[in-house]
């Protein structure tokens, strides 16, 4: 159980990292509403 939780945390960290890279890459050219919605979904994880 603990191991699965650790893997989940690792995967979540990688997802957050990828999201940060995406945000940097696209910046404000992307739809800001969609980006914040994505952010909310991430924090509700």
Buried (B, 14 or more C-beta within 10 A) or exposed (E): EEEEEEEEEEEEEEEEEEBEEEBEEEEEEEEEEEBEEEEEEEEEE
